[in-house]
C-alpha cells in the first residue's frame, strides 16, 4: 500500500485529500481558504501557495509519496523571461475580456474557423482571450510576457522548485484556446494573433507521466484542470455524462475523439486519461430557480422544491423557457425568458415552481441532445451540485434526460481525481501500474434514479417545452 495526495486549488480555497493508492480511500483531509477577500479578477498567485501551505499543515502530508494538482481552469499567469510574474494572475472566471473574445472570433474568420482550429470558440474566460485583452489594455505587460502558464501548471512548477522545464497536461491545455484536442498540438499562431508575439508554452505530457520529483524525492504528477480532475475522481467513462447544476449549467461526456462543432455550442476538451470531454454549456440553471423563488417570495430552493412537488408533471400547461441571462445553448445571447401556457387554472404558485424545475432540466436535456446528435453515447448521467439533492430535481431528471441518473454523495472529487492521477504516475514510475490504465479505485457512493414508467411522461413534457421553444425561437438550434 502507498499513500498519495491530491490538492485542488479552486478560486476560493485549497482542499487536500490523502488517499490509499490501492483503493482510493481518503485517509486524511486538509482545507484552507485563499487569503484574499471575495473573488478578484486579479490575484497574486503566491496566495495559492500560502493557502496550500496552511491546508497541508499539521503533518498532513507525512508519508505521502506523490502529489497530484488540480486547479481552477483558465487562470492565466504571464511570466517574463526570468520567470517572474508580469502582472497578477487573471482569474479563471474573469469576464472583462468579452470584447476581446469577439475581436478574436472575427480575426480568424468566424466561429467555425475557431472550432476547426482548436475545438472551441473564444470565450471571455479563456487564456487566449485574456491575451488579447492584455495586448489591447496593457501593451507594456503584453510585450514583457515571455512564458504562459495556467494555475495548475504554475503550482506544479513551484512545487518542483521552478525548474527550467515547465509542463502541463492535455486537459489543461485543451481549454486555453491555442491547443487542439484533435491534433494534440499547440497553435502558436493563435498566441501571436492574440498577444502580438510568440511566447514559450509548457510541454504537454501524458496522463500517467510525472512532471518531476522534488529535492525531497516526492513525485509530482502532470496535474490538470478542475473539470478534468473531478471527472477522473468520479470515475466516469464511455457512456457517462455529467450534468453540473451551478448558476449556469454544463453537460460533459466521455468520448473517444475530439469534436469540431461549427456552431460553437460544443467545447472540445481533453480529459485526464487520454480520452475527450466534449462540453456544452447553458447560461441558465440554478439562477432560474433562484429567480423563481424570489418572485414567489420563498426563502430558499428547498422551499421552492417543496412547493413544486405539489404540482404534477407538465405544470398544468405552464412552460418556462429559462433564458433569463440570454442563452448559449441555443445561441441566443440577447434573448429573455418566456412563460407560456398561462390559464386561470394554471396560475398557481406550485405550477410556476414546477415549471421552473422542468424548464431548467429541459434546457440541460437540450444540451445533452447536442452531444447525442454528434454521436456521443449517453447511458448514465451523473448529476452534480447542491441542487441535485432537491426532490423536485430528482423526481423529474431521469424521465426528462431519458437515462439513469446518479447523484453522488458530496465529496472533494477534484482533489480525489488529482490524487488518483498521482497514484497512476507513482505506479508507472515503480513499474506496478500500466501507463495505459489508471488505478481502479472504488466508485463514488451515490443514489441511483431510474426513469422507469415515468419516461413517457417526461418525454411529453420535453415535447411541450420544445414546441414553445420552436414557436418563440424558430430554428434556434439550426442557425
C-alpha positions as CSV (number, residue, x, y, z in Angstrom):
1,X,0.0,0.0,0.0
2,X,1.2,3.5,-0.8
3,X,-0.1,6.9,0.1
4,X,-0.7,9.8,-2.3
5,X,-2.2,13.3,-2.0
6,X,-4.4,15.3,-4.3
7,X,-4.8,19.0,-3.9
8,X,-7.4,21.2,-5.5
9,X,-6.8,24.9,-5.7
10,X,-10.2,26.4,-6.5
11,X,-10.9,30.2,-6.9
12,X,-11.7,30.4,-3.1
13,X,-9.8,27.7,-1.2
14,X,-7.4,24.8,-1.3
15,X,-8.5,21.3,-0.4
16,X,-6.1,18.3,0.1
17,X,-7.0,14.7,0.4
18,X,-4.5,11.9,1.3
19,X,-5.5,8.6,-0.2
20,X,-4.6,4.9,-0.3
21,X,-3.0,4.1,-3.7
22,X,-4.8,0.8,-4.0
23,X,-8.4,1.6,-3.1
24,X,-8.6,5.4,-3.2
25,X,-9.9,5.5,0.4
26,X,-9.5,9.0,1.8
27,X,-7.2,8.8,4.9
28,X,-6.8,12.5,5.8
29,X,-8.1,15.8,4.6
30,X,-6.9,19.4,4.8
31,X,-8.6,22.8,4.0
32,X,-7.7,26.4,3.9
33,X,-9.3,29.5,2.3
34,X,-7.3,31.7,0.0
35,X,-6.0,34.7,1.8
36,X,-8.0,37.2,-0.3
37,X,-11.4,38.7,0.0
38,X,-14.1,37.9,-2.5
39,X,-13.1,36.6,-5.9
40,X,-11.0,39.3,-7.5
41,X,-10.2,39.2,-11.2
42,X,-6.5,39.8,-10.5
43,X,-4.8,37.8,-7.8
44,X,-1.2,37.3,-6.7
45,X,-0.6,33.6,-7.3
46,X,1.5,33.5,-4.1
47,X,-1.8,33.5,-2.3
48,X,-2.4,30.0,-3.7
49,X,0.9,28.8,-2.2
50,X,0.0,30.4,1.2
51,X,-3.3,28.6,1.2
52,X,-1.6,25.3,0.1
53,X,0.9,25.6,3.0
54,X,-1.9,26.2,5.5
55,X,-4.0,23.3,4.2
56,X,-1.0,20.9,4.4
57,X,-0.2,21.9,8.0
58,X,-0.1,19.6,11.0
59,X,1.8,16.8,9.2
60,X,-1.0,16.1,6.7
61,X,1.5,15.0,4.0
62,X,3.5,12.7,6.3
63,X,4.3,9.5,4.4
64,X,3.0,10.8,1.1
65,X,4.9,9.5,-1.9
66,X,3.3,11.6,-4.7
67,X,1.1,14.6,-5.2
68,X,-1.4,15.5,-8.0
69,X,-2.5,19.0,-8.5
70,X,-5.9,20.2,-9.7
71,X,-6.6,24.0,-10.0
72,X,-9.1,26.4,-11.4
73,X,-9.3,26.4,-15.1
74,X,-8.5,29.3,-17.4
75,X,-6.5,31.3,-14.9
76,X,-3.6,32.9,-16.8
77,X,-0.2,33.5,-15.3
78,X,2.1,35.6,-17.6
79,X,5.8,35.4,-16.8
80,X,8.7,37.4,-18.1
81,X,11.9,35.9,-19.4
82,X,13.3,35.5,-15.9
83,X,10.3,33.6,-14.6
84,X,8.7,36.5,-12.7
85,X,5.1,37.3,-12.9
86,X,4.4,40.2,-15.3
87,X,1.2,41.2,-13.5
88,X,-1.2,39.5,-11.1
89,X,-2.8,36.3,-12.4
90,X,-6.0,36.8,-14.3
91,X,-8.5,34.5,-12.6
92,X,-10.4,31.8,-14.3
93,X,-13.8,33.4,-14.1
94,X,-12.7,36.8,-15.3
95,X,-15.3,38.2,-17.7
96,X,-13.7,41.6,-18.7
97,X,-12.4,40.2,-22.0
98,X,-15.8,39.8,-23.7
99,X,-15.0,42.4,-26.3
100,X,-11.6,40.7,-26.9
101,X,-13.4,37.4,-27.5
102,X,-15.5,38.9,-30.2
103,X,-12.4,40.5,-31.8
104,X,-10.6,37.2,-31.9
105,X,-13.6,35.4,-33.5
106,X,-13.6,38.0,-36.3
107,X,-9.8,38.0,-36.6
108,X,-9.7,34.3,-37.5
109,X,-12.7,34.3,-39.8
110,X,-15.7,33.3,-37.5
111,X,-16.8,30.7,-35.0
112,X,-16.4,27.8,-37.5
113,X,-12.8,28.7,-38.1
114,X,-12.0,28.6,-34.4
115,X,-14.0,25.3,-33.9
116,X,-11.9,23.8,-36.7
117,X,-8.6,25.1,-35.4
118,X,-8.8,24.2,-31.7
119,X,-12.3,22.7,-31.0
120,X,-13.7,25.8,-29.2
121,X,-14.8,29.3,-29.9
122,X,-13.2,32.0,-27.8
123,X,-15.0,33.0,-24.6
124,X,-14.2,35.8,-22.2
125,X,-12.6,33.5,-19.5
126,X,-10.2,31.6,-21.8
127,X,-6.5,32.3,-21.7
128,X,-6.3,33.1,-25.4
129,X,-8.9,35.9,-24.9
130,X,-7.1,37.2,-21.9
131,X,-4.0,37.5,-24.0
132,X,-5.9,39.7,-26.5
133,X,-7.2,41.8,-23.6
134,X,-3.7,42.2,-22.3
135,X,-2.4,43.3,-25.7
136,X,-5.1,45.9,-26.0
137,X,-5.2,47.2,-22.5
138,X,-1.8,46.7,-21.0
139,X,0.6,46.7,-24.0
140,X,3.7,47.1,-21.9
141,X,2.9,44.0,-19.8
142,X,2.0,42.2,-23.0
143,X,5.4,43.0,-24.5
144,X,7.2,41.7,-21.4
145,X,5.2,38.4,-21.4
146,X,7.6,35.6,-22.4
147,X,6.0,32.4,-20.8
148,X,2.4,31.4,-20.4
149,X,1.1,29.1,-17.6
150,X,-2.2,28.2,-16.1
151,X,-2.9,27.8,-12.4
152,X,-2.1,24.1,-12.1
153,X,1.0,24.5,-14.3
154,X,2.3,27.3,-12.0
155,X,1.7,25.3,-8.8
156,X,3.4,22.2,-10.2
157,X,6.3,24.4,-11.3
158,X,6.6,25.9,-7.8
159,X,6.4,22.6,-6.0
160,X,9.3,21.3,-8.2
161,X,11.4,24.3,-7.3
162,X,10.9,26.3,-10.5
163,X,12.9,24.1,-12.9
164,X,13.7,25.1,-16.5
165,X,11.2,22.6,-17.8
166,X,7.6,23.7,-17.5
167,X,4.8,21.2,-18.1
168,X,1.0,20.9,-18.4
169,X,-1.4,18.2,-19.3
170,X,-3.9,17.6,-22.2
171,X,-6.9,18.6,-20.1
172,X,-5.5,22.0,-19.1
173,X,-4.0,22.7,-22.5
174,X,-7.3,22.0,-24.2
175,X,-9.1,24.9,-22.5
176,X,-6.5,27.5,-23.5
177,X,-7.8,28.3,-27.0
178,X,-4.4,27.7,-28.5
179,X,-4.1,23.9,-28.2
180,X,-6.1,21.5,-30.3
181,X,-7.5,18.3,-28.7
182,X,-8.0,16.9,-32.2
183,X,-4.3,17.2,-33.2
184,X,-2.7,17.1,-29.8
185,X,-0.6,20.2,-30.7
186,X,-0.3,23.9,-30.0
187,X,-1.3,26.6,-32.4
188,X,1.5,29.2,-31.7
189,X,0.0,31.4,-34.5
190,X,-3.1,31.9,-32.3
191,X,-0.9,33.0,-29.4
192,X,0.7,35.5,-31.7
193,X,-2.8,36.6,-33.1
194,X,-3.9,37.3,-29.5
195,X,-0.7,38.6,-27.8
196,X,1.1,40.2,-30.7
197,X,4.1,38.0,-30.4
198,X,5.2,34.4,-29.6
199,X,5.6,33.1,-26.1
200,X,7.0,29.9,-24.5
201,X,4.3,27.3,-23.8
202,X,4.5,24.5,-21.3
203,X,5.3,21.0,-22.6
204,X,2.2,18.8,-22.7
205,X,3.0,15.5,-21.0
206,X,0.9,12.3,-20.9
207,X,-1.8,11.5,-18.3
208,X,0.4,9.0,-16.4
209,X,3.6,10.9,-16.7
210,X,5.4,12.6,-13.8
211,X,6.1,16.3,-14.1
212,X,9.2,15.7,-11.9
213,X,10.4,15.0,-8.5
214,X,11.1,17.4,-5.6
215,X,14.5,17.5,-4.0
216,X,13.0,15.5,-1.1
217,X,12.0,12.7,-3.6
218,X,8.3,13.5,-3.8
219,X,6.9,12.7,-7.2
220,X,4.6,15.3,-8.7
221,X,2.2,14.1,-11.5
222,X,1.1,16.1,-14.5
223,X,-1.8,18.0,-12.8
224,X,-4.9,19.1,-14.6
225,X,-7.9,21.4,-14.5
226,X,-10.7,21.1,-12.0
227,X,-13.2,19.8,-14.5
228,X,-11.0,17.0,-15.7
229,X,-9.9,16.2,-12.2
230,X,-13.5,16.0,-11.0
231,X,-14.4,13.7,-13.9
232,X,-11.4,11.5,-13.0
233,X,-12.3,11.5,-9.4
234,X,-15.9,10.4,-10.2
235,X,-14.6,7.6,-12.3
236,X,-16.7,8.4,-15.4
237,X,-16.1,6.5,-18.6
238,X,-17.6,5.9,-22.0
239,X,-21.3,6.1,-21.9
240,X,-21.3,8.5,-18.9
241,X,-22.2,12.2,-18.9
242,X,-22.0,14.7,-16.1
243,X,-24.6,17.4,-15.7
244,X,-23.5,20.2,-13.3
245,X,-26.1,22.4,-11.7
246,X,-24.5,25.8,-10.9
247,X,-25.9,29.2,-11.5
248,X,-25.2,28.2,-15.1
249,X,-25.2,24.6,-16.2
250,X,-22.9,22.4,-18.1
251,X,-23.1,18.9,-19.7
252,X,-20.0,16.9,-20.5
253,X,-19.4,13.4,-21.6
254,X,-16.5,11.0,-22.2
255,X,-15.9,10.4,-25.9
256,X,-13.1,8.6,-27.8
257,X,-12.4,11.5,-30.2
258,X,-12.4,15.3,-30.3
259,X,-15.5,17.0,-31.8
260,X,-15.2,20.1,-34.0
261,X,-18.6,21.9,-33.8
262,X,-19.1,24.7,-36.4
263,X,-21.9,26.2,-34.3
264,X,-19.6,26.7,-31.3
265,X,-22.0,25.1,-28.9
266,X,-19.6,22.2,-28.1
267,X,-16.2,23.0,-26.5
268,X,-13.9,20.1,-27.3
269,X,-11.8,19.4,-24.2
270,X,-9.4,16.6,-23.4
271,X,-9.7,14.6,-20.2
272,X,-7.2,13.4,-17.7
273,X,-7.0,9.8,-19.1
274,X,-6.3,10.2,-22.8
275,X,-9.9,10.4,-23.9
276,X,-12.0,13.5,-24.7
277,X,-14.6,15.6,-22.8
278,X,-16.9,17.5,-25.1
279,X,-18.8,20.1,-23.1
280,X,-22.0,22.0,-23.7
281,X,-22.8,25.0,-21.5
282,X,-26.1,26.6,-20.7
283,X,-26.2,30.1,-19.1
284,X,-29.3,29.4,-17.0
285,X,-29.6,26.6,-14.5
286,X,-29.9,27.3,-10.7
287,X,-30.2,31.1,-11.4
288,X,-33.6,30.3,-13.0
289,X,-34.6,28.5,-9.8
290,X,-33.4,31.4,-7.5
291,X,-35.2,33.9,-9.7
292,X,-38.5,32.0,-9.4
293,X,-38.1,31.6,-5.6
294,X,-37.6,35.3,-5.3
295,X,-40.6,36.0,-7.4
296,X,-42.7,33.7,-5.3
297,X,-41.4,35.2,-2.0
298,X,-39.7,31.9,-1.0
299,X,-36.6,32.0,1.3
300,X,-34.6,29.2,-0.4
301,X,-34.5,26.5,-3.1
302,X,-35.7,23.8,-0.6
303,X,-39.0,25.7,-0.2
304,X,-39.3,26.1,-4.0
305,X,-38.8,22.3,-4.4
306,X,-41.4,21.6,-1.7
307,X,-43.9,23.8,-3.5
308,X,-43.1,22.3,-6.9
309,X,-43.8,18.8,-5.6
310,X,-47.5,19.9,-5.1
311,X,-47.9,20.2,-8.8
312,X,-47.8,17.5,-11.4
313,X,-45.6,16.7,-14.5
314,X,-46.2,19.3,-17.2
315,X,-47.0,22.0,-14.6
316,X,-50.7,22.3,-15.7
317,X,-49.5,23.5,-19.1
318,X,-47.1,26.1,-17.9
319,X,-43.8,26.2,-19.8
320,X,-40.8,28.3,-18.7
321,X,-38.0,28.9,-21.2
322,X,-35.4,29.8,-18.6
323,X,-33.3,32.1,-20.8
324,X,-33.0,34.8,-18.2
325,X,-29.4,35.9,-19.0
326,X,-29.7,35.2,-22.7
327,X,-28.6,31.7,-23.6
328,X,-25.6,29.9,-25.1
329,X,-27.4,26.6,-25.9
330,X,-29.1,27.5,-28.2
331,X,-27.1,30.6,-29.2
332,X,-29.5,33.4,-28.2
333,X,-27.2,35.9,-26.4
334,X,-29.7,38.8,-26.3
335,X,-33.0,36.9,-25.6
336,X,-35.1,36.8,-22.5
337,X,-37.0,34.1,-20.7
338,X,-40.6,33.1,-21.7
339,X,-43.5,31.9,-19.7
340,X,-46.1,30.2,-21.8
341,X,-49.4,28.5,-21.2
342,X,-51.0,30.9,-18.7
343,X,-54.6,30.0,-18.0
344,X,-56.8,30.6,-15.0
345,X,-56.3,27.1,-13.7
346,X,-52.5,27.2,-14.2
347,X,-51.9,30.5,-12.4
348,X,-50.9,29.0,-9.1
349,X,-47.6,29.2,-7.3
350,X,-47.0,25.4,-7.3
351,X,-47.3,25.2,-11.1
352,X,-44.8,28.1,-11.6
353,X,-42.4,26.4,-9.2
354,X,-42.7,23.1,-11.1
355,X,-42.3,24.9,-14.4
356,X,-39.0,26.4,-13.2
357,X,-37.5,23.0,-12.4
358,X,-38.8,21.5,-15.6
359,X,-37.6,24.4,-17.7
360,X,-34.1,24.2,-16.2
361,X,-33.9,20.5,-16.8
362,X,-35.3,20.7,-20.3
363,X,-32.7,23.2,-21.2
364,X,-30.0,20.9,-20.0
365,X,-31.7,18.0,-21.8
366,X,-31.3,20.1,-25.0
367,X,-27.6,20.4,-24.2
368,X,-27.4,16.6,-23.8
369,X,-29.1,16.2,-27.2
370,X,-26.4,18.4,-28.8
371,X,-23.9,15.8,-27.7
372,X,-26.1,12.9,-28.6
373,X,-26.6,14.4,-32.1
374,X,-22.9,14.2,-32.6
375,X,-22.7,10.5,-31.8
376,X,-21.8,10.8,-28.1
377,X,-23.2,7.8,-26.2
378,X,-25.1,8.7,-23.0
379,X,-26.3,5.8,-20.9
380,X,-25.8,7.1,-17.4
381,X,-25.8,10.7,-16.1
382,X,-24.0,12.0,-13.0
383,X,-25.9,14.9,-11.5
384,X,-23.7,17.3,-9.5
385,X,-24.2,20.4,-7.4
386,X,-26.3,21.2,-4.3
387,X,-29.5,21.5,-6.3
388,X,-29.1,17.8,-7.4
389,X,-30.3,16.9,-3.9
390,X,-33.6,18.6,-4.3
391,X,-36.6,16.3,-4.5
392,X,-38.1,18.3,-7.4
393,X,-34.9,17.8,-9.4
394,X,-34.6,14.1,-8.6
395,X,-38.2,13.2,-9.4
396,X,-38.1,14.9,-12.9
397,X,-34.5,14.4,-14.1
398,X,-34.5,10.7,-15.1
399,X,-37.5,11.0,-17.3
400,X,-36.6,14.3,-18.8
401,X,-33.0,13.2,-19.5
402,X,-34.1,9.7,-20.7
403,X,-31.4,7.9,-18.8
404,X,-30.3,6.6,-15.5
405,X,-29.3,9.4,-13.1
406,X,-26.7,9.0,-10.5
407,X,-26.4,11.6,-7.6
408,X,-23.0,11.1,-6.0
409,X,-22.6,11.9,-2.3
410,X,-20.9,15.2,-1.8
411,X,-17.1,14.9,-1.8
412,X,-13.9,16.7,-3.0
413,X,-13.9,14.9,-6.4
414,X,-11.4,17.3,-8.0
415,X,-8.9,16.6,-5.2
416,X,-9.7,12.9,-5.3
417,X,-9.1,13.0,-9.1
418,X,-5.8,14.7,-8.6
419,X,-4.8,12.0,-6.0
420,X,-5.8,9.3,-8.4
421,X,-3.6,10.8,-11.1
422,X,-0.7,10.9,-8.5
423,X,-1.3,7.2,-7.8
424,X,-1.2,6.4,-11.5
425,X,2.1,8.3,-12.1
426,X,3.6,6.7,-9.0
427,X,2.6,3.2,-10.0
428,X,4.0,3.7,-13.5
429,X,7.3,5.0,-12.1
430,X,7.5,1.9,-9.9
431,X,6.6,-0.4,-12.7
432,X,3.5,-1.7,-10.9
433,X,0.8,0.1,-13.0
434,X,0.1,0.0,-16.7
435,X,0.6,3.6,-18.2
436,X,-2.5,3.0,-20.4
437,X,-4.8,2.1,-17.5
438,X,-5.4,4.2,-14.4
439,X,-5.7,2.5,-11.0
440,X,-9.2,1.1,-10.4
441,X,-10.4,3.0,-7.3
442,X,-13.7,2.4,-5.6
443,X,-16.6,4.3,-7.2
444,X,-18.3,7.2,-5.5
445,X,-21.2,6.3,-3.2
446,X,-24.3,7.5,-4.9
447,X,-28.1,7.5,-5.2
448,X,-29.3,5.9,-8.4
449,X,-32.5,7.1,-10.0
450,X,-34.2,5.3,-13.0
451,X,-36.7,6.8,-15.4
452,X,-39.0,3.7,-15.2
453,X,-42.6,4.2,-16.1
454,X,-42.3,8.0,-16.0
455,X,-40.2,8.0,-19.2
456,X,-43.2,8.6,-21.5
457,X,-44.5,11.4,-19.2
458,X,-41.1,13.1,-19.2
459,X,-40.8,12.9,-23.0
460,X,-44.3,14.5,-23.3
461,X,-43.1,17.4,-21.0
462,X,-40.0,17.8,-23.2
463,X,-42.1,17.9,-26.4
464,X,-44.2,20.7,-24.8
465,X,-41.0,22.6,-23.9
466,X,-39.6,22.1,-27.5
467,X,-42.9,23.3,-29.1
468,X,-42.8,26.5,-27.1
469,X,-39.1,27.0,-27.9
470,X,-39.6,26.5,-31.6
471,X,-42.6,28.8,-31.6
472,X,-40.7,31.5,-29.7
473,X,-37.2,31.0,-31.3
474,X,-37.8,29.1,-34.6
475,X,-34.7,27.3,-35.8
476,X,-32.6,28.3,-32.8
477,X,-30.6,25.0,-32.9
478,X,-30.1,25.2,-36.7
479,X,-29.0,28.8,-37.1
